[in-house]
Amino acid sequence: MNTQSSRWLALPAVLYLTVLFLGPTSVVLAYSFMRRDIYGGVHLQFSWDAWRMATDGITLGILARTVILATGVTVANLLLAYPCAAALARMSRERRALWVLILSFPMMTSLLLRTYGWLNLLPLAWRGTLPGVGLVLTCNYLPFMVLPLLKAYERADRSLVLAALDLGATPWQAFWRVTFPITLSGAVSGAALVFIPVSGEYLIPHFIGDGKVSLAGTLVMEWFDHRHWPYAAAAATWLAAIVLVPIAGSLVWKSRELSPAK
């Protein structure tokens, strides 16, 4: 396939990204530089008021809490997903397909229903706490980490690990020096798939947090409900910036992985 054909095939995706992502994001960014109307709308006047609020200590603290929580959930999912993916990769194809279906089945139901289910499972002492929100987020997004890692395990050459063990490596050394490097692409993809939606999650912090855990997603919704559109737009812009970091990192990683070695 030549370069010209590849560009034409990529055109629908580029148009989709431009119309449905860059367009709305530009509108939100523009709203963040407008002045709030007393009736809840906006005045078409340039103003830094929203960004002064969006760069104060309270807002930056909420954003930092969001990044820390999303990072913690991603790391926890990574630690849980590696042994799970390794065990699935060693099963026969039929058993593996069954367990993948079982693992993925909760994703076929509504997130709202799963969140209400967790309200009945969590002890009351855990509701309204950051660890409780983190636990529910970890359990809900675990399949997004397991499946890319499983695909990486399936592509990996099992004989390399066996050769390392035959040459005297301990299982831990074989994992870090052989298994981890050859499955790193799956880990990077899974980390992006977990970190990005967790950063903007609203339902789980809203219901499990019981109004006591403020994160970026709840902050945006709260101020849109208060009809302070410029500040909510500024907070949403911060959230978009947080999300773009792992996207850019994943794209850079993939481009380096696909580029020929010099």
N, C-alpha and C positions, 0 to 999 in steps of 0.2 A: 504494500500500500504506500503510495507516494505522499509527500508532505501536503500537497494541495488537497488530496482526498481527506486526509486526516483533519485538516482545518475545516472543511465543509461538514464533517461528521461532528466536530466539536461545536459548531455554530449553535445548534439548539440549546445545548447546555449553557453556553455563554449568554444567549438571549434570556434564558430562564433565570440565570443568576443576576443579570442586569435588571430585569423587570421586577422580579419578586424579592430580591435581596437588596441590591444597591439602591434601587429607587426608594423603597420604604425607609431604608436606613438614612438616606439623604434627607428625607422629609422629617424624620425624627431629629436628626442633627440640627436641621434648620429651626425646628420648634424650640430647641434648647437655647437658642440665642434670641428668643423673642420675649416680650414683656407680658406678664400675666394680666389678664383682664379680671376685674373684680367679680364678674359673673361666671368665671370658670373657663373662659376662652383665652385667646391670646391677642395681643396687639401686634400689628406688623411693624414693630419698632425693634431695632437692635438693642440688646441688653445683656449685661454680664451677670444679672441677678441670679439666674438659675445656676450658673457655674460657680458663683460664690458659695451658694448653698451646697453644691455637689462636690466642692473641694474642702468643706469644713471637716473637723475632726470626727463628727458623728458619722457622716456619710463614708468617709475613708475607712473608719473602723468597721462599718458594715461590709464594705467591699473586701477588706482584709479578712474578715471572718468568713466570707463566702469563698475566697480563694483557698484559705486554710482548710475549710470543710471539704471543698471539692478535691483538693489534693489528698487529704486524708482518706476520703472515700475511694479515690482512684488507687492509692497505695494498698488499702485494705482489699479491694477487689483483685488487685494484681497478686497479692499473697495468697488469696483463696483460690484464684483461678488457675495458677500454675499447677498445683497438685491435682486439681480437678481435671484439667485438660490432659495432663500426663496419664492419668488413670483412664480417661476416655479413649485416648489414642492407642492404648494397649489392648482394648477390647476388640472383639470381632465386629465386623461391619454391622451386623444385625443388632447386636446389643448396643453398640454405640449409637445407632440411629434411634433406638428406643429411648436411651437416656438423654439424648439431645432433645427429643420431643418432650420428654418430661421436664427437662430444664427450661425449655422455651415456652411451655404451655401457659404459665402465668402471664406471659407477655401478650397472649391472645385476649386477655380480659382487660377491662378498663383500669387505668391507673387509679381513678377515683375509687373504684370498688376495692382494689388491693389496699389502698390507703385506709379505707374504712375498716377493712379486715384487720389491719395492724392496730387500729384504735382499740380493738377488742383483745388483741394479743399482748400489747405492751402493758407492763405494770404502770399504775398511775404515777408512781414516782419518776418514771422515765419520760412521761409526756411533758411537753413544755421545756425540754432540755436539749442542748446541742448534741450530746451523745445519742439520745433517742432518735433525733432526726437523722444523724449520721448512720445509725444502725439500719433504719428503714431504707435509706438511700442506698446503702451498700447491698442489701438483699435485693432491692428492686433492679439494680443495674448490673448485678453479677453476670447475667447471661451475655451482656454486651462485651464483657471482658473474656469470658470463657470461649465463646465461639471463634473470635479471631485467633486466639491462642491455639485452639484445637486445630484450626486449618493450618497454622504454622507447624504444629507437631506432625500433622499428616504429611506435609511436604518435606519434613526433615528426614535425613537418612539415619535410621536407627543404628546402622552398623558403625557409625562414627562414635557413638557413645559406647558401644560394646568394645570397640578398638581401644578407646581411652581407658576403660576398665581393665582390659587385658594388659595394657602397658603399665599398670600399677596405680592409676589414678583412683582416688576415693570417689564414692558417689557424689559427694559435695563438690569435689574438684571437677568431675566430669560434667556436672550441671553448669557450673560457672564458666568453664573454659570451652565447652562444646555445646550443650543444650541451649544455654541462655543466648549466646551469639546468634545461633541459627534460628531461634524463635523470637528474636528481638523485634522483627518487623510486625509480628502479630501482637506483641506487647504494646508497641507504639500505637498501632491502630486501635487496640482495645482501650488504651489510656485516653485517646482522643474521643472515642465513642462514649466514655464514661464522664470525663471531666467536663465536656462541653454541655451536655444536658443538665448535669448536676449543678453547674454554675448558675443556670437560669431557672432552676426548679422552683415552682410555686406551690403546687398542691401539697406535697409532703411537708415542707416547712410550715405551711399555713395550718394544716390539720394536726400534724404530730407536734409541731411547735406550739400549738395552742395559743398563738398570738404573743408568745414570749421570746421567740427566736426570730430576729430580724436578719434577713439575707437579701441579696440583690434582687431576687425575683419578687419577694414580698414587698420590698421597698418600692419597686416600680409600680406594682399594682396598687399599693396603698395610696401613693400620691396621684395616680391617675383617678382613683376613686374620689380623692379630695379635689379633683379638677385643678390641680396645679400642674398643668401640662408642661410648661418649660422645665421645671425641676424633674418631673418624671421622665421627660425626654433626655435630660442630661444624665440621669441615673441609668436609663436604658442604653445610652451611648457608652458609659463606663462598662456596662455589662457586655455590650458588643465587642469592646476592646479586649476584655478579659477572654472572651470566647475566641477571638481571632488569633490570640497568641498560640494555643495548641494547634489550631488549624494551620497556621504558617509553619510551625515547627514540624508538623506531620508531613506537609508538602515538601519542605526542605529535605527531610529524612528520606522520603520516597524518591525525590529527584536524585539524591546522592546514591541511593541504593540501585537505581536503574541506570545511572550514568556509567559508561565503560571505565574500567580501571586504567589509569595511565601509568 
